[in-house]
Amino acid sequence: MKIRISDLRDPQLNDLQKLARDYGETLSLDMSAESILEEATARTGLTDFGPTDFVARLDMWLDEVGNDPDRLGIGRLSLRNSCLRYASNRLLAHDLLRRHPEIHDIKIARPIIILGLPRTGTTHLLNVLSADAHLRSLPLWESYEPIPIAGESSSADGVDPRHQRCAKEWEQMQAVTPHVALMHPMDPDHVHEEIELMLPDFSSYNLEWVARCPQWRDHYLSHEQQPHYDYMHTMLKVLTFLRPKNRWVLKSPQHFEQIGPLMKTFPDACVVMTHRDPVSVIQSAATMMTYAARMAYRTIDPEWYIDYWTDRIERLLTAAVRDVHLIPDRQRIDVQFDDFMADDRGTISRVFAFAGHSLDASAQAQIEQSLTTRSRTGKDTVVYDVRADFNRQPEQIRERFSEYIDKFNVSLEVK
């Protein structure tokens, strides 16, 4: 079924959404960095966060987002819970590295890394590639809590408590913001982006997806990100130590504007670049963000979101055009969205061949099962309309991306 979100500008809240918003307004939250670090220490029983430069970045997040008077109480609670999780993960990681310094010697060799704008099929591609059990990937539950808390044990049926907590969040997301869940599935076993592993260092562009934070964007873009890529690299080593496999498959749109740090971190990476009409990307992203805003902000401003994400995608693509030469030609393959949608099996085979990764009979069956399970045939889909929802013309947006479209021979999708 085609779903048209008709209340983007003037949300008509259901009873559960009203209840959640009303509950949030009753909360008195301490949004200081000090309170979050104290609570993380109490949760984990640990005190050593390692280098403390991250505290200044945490303060920036809390100042811009946590103290935004337009942000609802439930939105403030969400931010605080996330920061508490990141701080706890940092404590656990530093403790594990202290006890097992050999983790630093682990090699992350020849990872398959997908670089693509959001909404260009990267999630589908990542999850299908990851179906091969010989490859190491990052399921959402593990990305949220990479390291188990000492003393926690699995349930009677053997389910990791971290998986249980993630499943509960997924249930809440489906109930409170069902269209976000439809546009961007976040079930516990959904393979996630590795920039989640930068968040204990309180960096990345991730915050922009959950908050209005242009000040943080400017700080992030004006500061060298190599230290945070190094941190992510170390976290991948931690995960390899805890659950070993030989080769990672990764992805994040952020890498489009950080090709330099990415290639310095993973100089032997096999890079898969996905491409799609930027107008399709922007109208999809802006729709999702505007819809989600009803649970985080008092006022809804669709024009803010379309303008912000038009600018943001332009920055990403400008950096990609500038820096793509940093990826050796033999280490890069381009995948057009329309080609992938028309022949997903052929595209998967082409990517594996490029990466020099062969599939045995078991892996082929796993890939085929994933393609069947993830098929959109017969499933609900959201309809996007940049004209009706955001009062923008496709050509008005697209004219800003001519250099990218020409360089990568991108097909025009939104007429």
Secondary structure, DSSP 4 states (H G I P E B T S, - for coil): -EEE-TTSSS----HHHHHHHHHHHT------HHHHHHHHHHHHS----SSTTHHHHHHHHIIIIIT-TTB-HHHHHHHHHHHHHHHHHHHHHHHHHHH-GGGGG----S-EEEEE-TTSSHHHHHHHHTTSTTEE--BHHHHH--SPPTT----TT---HHHHHHHHHHHHHHHH-HHHHHHS---TTSB--GGGGGGGGT-SSGGGGTS--HHHHHHHHHS--HHHHHHHHHHHHHHHHHS--SEEEEE-GGGGG-HHHHHHH-TT-EEEEEE--HHHHHHHHHHHHHHHGGGTBSS--HHHHHHHHHHHHHHHHHHHHHHGGGS-GGGEEEEEHHHHHH-HHHHHHHHHHHTT----HHHHHHHHHHHHHT--TTS-EEE--HHHHH---HHHHHGGGHHHHHHHTPPP---
